[in-house]
Amino acid sequence: MSQSKRAPANSPLAEPLLAEPVDGDTRPVLVLTHHPQDYSEDMLAAGVTPLFAADMSELMSILRRRAVSGFVLEVDQVLHTRGLEREHLYLLADAFPLLRVRRQRSERALALLDDPERFAEQVRLFSPRRARLTPRAPVLLDAVLAAPGDTAFAAALPATVLDISATGGLLMGKAPLPWGDLLRLRIHGLSDPAPITAGVRWRALHGAGRHCAGVRFMEISDAQMRELGGAIA
């Protein structure tokens, strides 16, 4: 349930963004926004050190230098990212305590989509750490997908692998991809044609008829890994 907060004239938030600090503890929190002035006062008062980034390039630069304990994401920013940048946002949202914020168009106010008190507690308990995203390389590889129980690929769907890393890839199909947490993936052109078992991290519809999924390789042979690794070497 969204938690909208109407602001007084001097603040975008009607209530403190975070609870008061405990025993003087402070935690660095990454904030993806074009409007740092809307967060600074509340976060500093709560004993949180905000690290502001206006875009993905700046965000990744901060994460290479600083360890953080949480991530504040203006969800409208997701709409302005594409491809790998959007997948990186999903990965970061999974890696850290997350507070999602929606900026109101008609007024200087923010709607909190997550419980700020729960977020504050998670931040206090989360040991600061850096995020190292696996390097990825763009590719165009033909593939077929099947559900885990479809060992013969009898109901396989055609797909394209759009990028690859040492741990996973980005898949796109013209029809809804097989549902479930796991997929069987056969990539054409590999010397080892054995199916690769992949775990689905996220799914999204990008434009008309573009069904995408980010996957992590769960079972893959050494030979397949070496061949795919050549794309990101």
RAKASUL-V493806 format. One record per backbone hydrogen bond with DSSP energy under -0.5 kcal/mol. CO is the residue of the C=O (numbers start at 1). NH is the residue of the N-H. Records with the same first field share a line. If there is no record, write none. Layout:
CO=NH / NH
//
This chain:
2=4
3=112
5=110
8=11
12=110
21=23
22=25
27=49
28=69 / 70
29=51
30=72
31=33 / 53
32=74
35=38
36=39 / 40
39=43
40=44
41=45
42=46
43=48
44=47
47=27
48=50
49=29
50=52
51=31
53=33
55=59
56=60
57=61
58=62
59=63
60=64
61=65
62=65 / 66
68=129
69=97
70=30
71=73 / 99
72=32 / 74
73=75 / 101
74=77 / 78
75=78 / 79
76=79 / 80
77=80
78=81
82=85 / 86
83=87
84=88
85=89
86=90
87=91
88=92
89=93
90=94
91=95
92=96
97=71
99=73
100=113 / 114
101=75
102=111
107=109
109=104
110=5 / 112
111=102 / 113
112=3
114=116
115=119
116=120
117=121
118=122
119=123
120=124
121=125
122=126
123=126
125=127
129=68
130=132
131=133
137=164
141=161
142=188
143=159
144=186
145=157
146=184
147=150
149=151
150=153
153=156
157=145
159=143
160=162 / 172
161=141
162=139
163=170
164=137
167=217
168=165
169=215
170=162 / 163
171=213
172=160
173=211
181=200
183=185 / 198
184=146
185=187 / 196
186=144 / 188
187=190
191=193
196=185 / 198
197=218 / 219
198=183
199=201 / 216
202=214
204=206 / 212
205=207
207=210
209=211
210=206 / 212
211=173
212=204
213=171 / 215
214=201 / 202
215=169
216=199
219=197
221=225
222=226
223=227
224=228
225=229
226=230
227=230
228=231
229=232 / 233
//
